[in-house]
Amino acid sequence: MPEQDKNRGESGSCFGTHRLDVVRGQLWRGKQEVKVAGKVFAVLQYFVAHAGQLVSKDELLTAVWPDTIVSEATLASCIQDLRQALGDKAKKPRYIETVHGRGYRFIAEVVSGQEVVRSQQSVASIQGVASSQYSVDSREEPSANGQEMDAVLPQAGIQEFQAEALSESPWIPASAGMTPLPPSLQP
């Protein structure tokens, strides 16, 4: 994995289609940066760090605006700006849930930077195993709708599996063509 991608995964968290890069102070939606004001970013960072937990308004005010007297209206405006940046709606939240009279809860599943790196490594590992066990057969057979398609087959060859299936089993002889009755049901 390139060093740039490693740093990108380790420096933040992912949720939904978004990535929060705390080191660079950036919010990304896919490959596009979403511009947010400093305090909006700080509120999001606090939410992500406390995902799933009820965060009171006082707790947010203290965390984001320490040593500053700020009204709840300022916080409400900041939350509104954050929802707009995330494409979230207060009435049908995907990210920020309002718990009336108590505060807010970040409800999206958050994957931390280390977990992102580990899952990327796991996917790469699985892909490596899959590519060593399977190959793409490029016989290009037409499908039912006339479009060509490739078949993914085990590298060992489908003939081995067909031969194995046709061999006799200890229960049913391949020549029988049918399943025998259990001894308790035989005449």
Secondary structure as a PSIPRED ss2 file (coil, helix, strand):
# PSIPRED VFORMAT (PSIPRED V4.0)

   1 M C   1.000  0.000  0.000
   2 P C   1.000  0.000  0.000
   3 E H   0.000  1.000  0.000
   4 Q H   0.000  1.000  0.000
   5 D H   0.000  1.000  0.000
   6 K H   0.000  1.000  0.000
   7 N H   0.000  1.000  0.000
   8 R H   0.000  1.000  0.000
   9 G H   0.000  1.000  0.000
  10 E H   0.000  1.000  0.000
  11 S C   1.000  0.000  0.000
  12 G E   0.000  0.000  1.000
  13 S E   0.000  0.000  1.000
  14 C E   0.000  0.000  1.000
  15 F E   0.000  0.000  1.000
  16 G C   1.000  0.000  0.000
  17 T C   1.000  0.000  0.000
  18 H E   0.000  0.000  1.000
  19 R E   0.000  0.000  1.000
  20 L E   0.000  0.000  1.000
  21 D E   0.000  0.000  1.000
  22 V C   1.000  0.000  0.000
  23 V C   1.000  0.000  0.000
  24 R C   1.000  0.000  0.000
  25 G C   1.000  0.000  0.000
  26 Q E   0.000  0.000  1.000
  27 L E   0.000  0.000  1.000
  28 W E   0.000  0.000  1.000
  29 R E   0.000  0.000  1.000
  30 G C   1.000  0.000  0.000
  31 K C   1.000  0.000  0.000
  32 Q E   0.000  0.000  1.000
  33 E E   0.000  0.000  1.000
  34 V E   0.000  0.000  1.000
  35 K C   1.000  0.000  0.000
  36 V C   1.000  0.000  0.000
  37 A C   1.000  0.000  0.000
  38 G H   0.000  1.000  0.000
  39 K H   0.000  1.000  0.000
  40 V H   0.000  1.000  0.000
  41 F H   0.000  1.000  0.000
  42 A H   0.000  1.000  0.000
  43 V H   0.000  1.000  0.000
  44 L H   0.000  1.000  0.000
  45 Q H   0.000  1.000  0.000
  46 Y H   0.000  1.000  0.000
  47 F H   0.000  1.000  0.000
  48 V H   0.000  1.000  0.000
  49 A H   0.000  1.000  0.000
  50 H C   1.000  0.000  0.000
  51 A C   1.000  0.000  0.000
  52 G C   1.000  0.000  0.000
  53 Q C   1.000  0.000  0.000
  54 L E   0.000  0.000  1.000
  55 V E   0.000  0.000  1.000
  56 S C   1.000  0.000  0.000
  57 K H   0.000  1.000  0.000
  58 D H   0.000  1.000  0.000
  59 E H   0.000  1.000  0.000
  60 L H   0.000  1.000  0.000
  61 L H   0.000  1.000  0.000
  62 T H   0.000  1.000  0.000
  63 A H   0.000  1.000  0.000
  64 V H   0.000  1.000  0.000
  65 W C   1.000  0.000  0.000
  66 P C   1.000  0.000  0.000
  67 D C   1.000  0.000  0.000
  68 T C   1.000  0.000  0.000
  69 I C   1.000  0.000  0.000
  70 V C   1.000  0.000  0.000
  71 S C   1.000  0.000  0.000
  72 E H   0.000  1.000  0.000
  73 A H   0.000  1.000  0.000
  74 T H   0.000  1.000  0.000
  75 L H   0.000  1.000  0.000
  76 A H   0.000  1.000  0.000
  77 S H   0.000  1.000  0.000
  78 C H   0.000  1.000  0.000
  79 I H   0.000  1.000  0.000
  80 Q H   0.000  1.000  0.000
  81 D H   0.000  1.000  0.000
  82 L H   0.000  1.000  0.000
  83 R H   0.000  1.000  0.000
  84 Q H   0.000  1.000  0.000
  85 A H   0.000  1.000  0.000
  86 L H   0.000  1.000  0.000
  87 G C   1.000  0.000  0.000
  88 D C   1.000  0.000  0.000
  89 K C   1.000  0.000  0.000
  90 A C   1.000  0.000  0.000
  91 K C   1.000  0.000  0.000
  92 K C   1.000  0.000  0.000
  93 P C   1.000  0.000  0.000
  94 R C   1.000  0.000  0.000
  95 Y C   1.000  0.000  0.000
  96 I E   0.000  0.000  1.000
  97 E E   0.000  0.000  1.000
  98 T E   0.000  0.000  1.000
  99 V E   0.000  0.000  1.000
 100 H C   1.000  0.000  0.000
 101 G C   1.000  0.000  0.000
 102 R C   1.000  0.000  0.000
 103 G E   0.000  0.000  1.000
 104 Y E   0.000  0.000  1.000
 105 R E   0.000  0.000  1.000
 106 F E   0.000  0.000  1.000
 107 I C   1.000  0.000  0.000
 108 A C   1.000  0.000  0.000
 109 E C   1.000  0.000  0.000
 110 V E   0.000  0.000  1.000
 111 V E   0.000  0.000  1.000
 112 S E   0.000  0.000  1.000
 113 G H   0.000  1.000  0.000
 114 Q H   0.000  1.000  0.000
 115 E H   0.000  1.000  0.000
 116 V H   0.000  1.000  0.000
 117 V H   0.000  1.000  0.000
 118 R H   0.000  1.000  0.000
 119 S H   0.000  1.000  0.000
 120 Q H   0.000  1.000  0.000
 121 Q H   0.000  1.000  0.000
 122 S H   0.000  1.000  0.000
 123 V H   0.000  1.000  0.000
 124 A H   0.000  1.000  0.000
 125 S H   0.000  1.000  0.000
 126 I H   0.000  1.000  0.000
 127 Q H   0.000  1.000  0.000
 128 G H   0.000  1.000  0.000
 129 V H   0.000  1.000  0.000
 130 A H   0.000  1.000  0.000
 131 S H   0.000  1.000  0.000
 132 S H   0.000  1.000  0.000
 133 Q H   0.000  1.000  0.000
 134 Y E   0.000  0.000  1.000
 135 S E   0.000  0.000  1.000
 136 V E   0.000  0.000  1.000
 137 D E   0.000  0.000  1.000
 138 S E   0.000  0.000  1.000
 139 R E   0.000  0.000  1.000
 140 E E   0.000  0.000  1.000
 141 E E   0.000  0.000  1.000
 142 P E   0.000  0.000  1.000
 143 S C   1.000  0.000  0.000
 144 A C   1.000  0.000  0.000
 145 N C   1.000  0.000  0.000
 146 G C   1.000  0.000  0.000
 147 Q C   1.000  0.000  0.000
 148 E E   0.000  0.000  1.000
 149 M E   0.000  0.000  1.000
 150 D E   0.000  0.000  1.000
 151 A E   0.000  0.000  1.000
 152 V E   0.000  0.000  1.000
 153 L E   0.000  0.000  1.000
 154 P E   0.000  0.000  1.000
 155 Q C   1.000  0.000  0.000
 156 A C   1.000  0.000  0.000
 157 G C   1.000  0.000  0.000
 158 I H   0.000  1.000  0.000
 159 Q H   0.000  1.000  0.000
 160 E H   0.000  1.000  0.000
 161 F H   0.000  1.000  0.000
 162 Q H   0.000  1.000  0.000
 163 A H   0.000  1.000  0.000
 164 E H   0.000  1.000  0.000
 165 A H   0.000  1.000  0.000
 166 L H   0.000  1.000  0.000
 167 S C   1.000  0.000  0.000
 168 E C   1.000  0.000  0.000
 169 S C   1.000  0.000  0.000
 170 P C   1.000  0.000  0.000
 171 W C   1.000  0.000  0.000
 172 I C   1.000  0.000  0.000
 173 P C   1.000  0.000  0.000
 174 A C   1.000  0.000  0.000
 175 S C   1.000  0.000  0.000
 176 A C   1.000  0.000  0.000
 177 G C   1.000  0.000  0.000
 178 M C   1.000  0.000  0.000
 179 T C   1.000  0.000  0.000
 180 P C   1.000  0.000  0.000
 181 L C   1.000  0.000  0.000
 182 P C   1.000  0.000  0.000
 183 P H   0.000  1.000  0.000
 184 S H   0.000  1.000  0.000
 185 L H   0.000  1.000  0.000
 186 Q C   1.000  0.000  0.000
 187 P C   1.000  0.000  0.000
